[in-house]
Amino acid sequence: MDFNVYEQYFAASHPGNGRPRHAVRAALTVSSGEGRVRCTASLSFFPHEDEEDFCVSWDVYAERQLLDVRGRRSKKRETALLEGLRDVLEELAAGSGGEVFWDRPLIPARFG
């Protein structure tokens, strides 16, 4: 079962795959099952051609697994991961040739 602990959309810049991207979906996702918990930070850059365009494409996507342990979900562990999330997402963005404009959110943060 996958669960978004955090999700937010921001203005961004990425050359894309032949089509410039102007926004990004940032997320911290928890997957649990078979006695394991996995946490993943991810970015998905998408075109965002106008204010109504939130059609997220998955061809410019970067992720990093932050945790893979036996056990159950832990709010304490998820809170600790959220504290360092922006640094991880910055590295992912830079590694893929993109930039996230953290001071220009497109929607409020959603916490699950």
Steps between C-alpha positions, in 0.01 A plus 500: 500500500640843401421811703610860441627644827571828321411638158528850355528666160747781428602720211817354349726497200620195309593459133290182483511248218458749219227687688589748777354435844377786716378315811584205720317263733705431813409207725600277787333164453481209743447147370417224743432135461639158577640631830715771337481879485659697217518879474575673172559866411399588145469782250301498178547802274203581275420763232245718689419710194234705682353545847253214445754249362585249772537202267805335656716316251733230626772515235713747700501323835762456771479311826715387788420228748556638848403203710441126464454321831304220660209615712211740489447867421625744760391865529828579675703355212284676238539833683878458499497425126284808432754720678774410252276456197567833329877432491440160338257650247751777417760232418251311284404816311862602439593146395229499236580849368205674661431767757214527749377845603413423863372853558235456227265219607214428261284331764522474879689203642294186556596282795356155544 
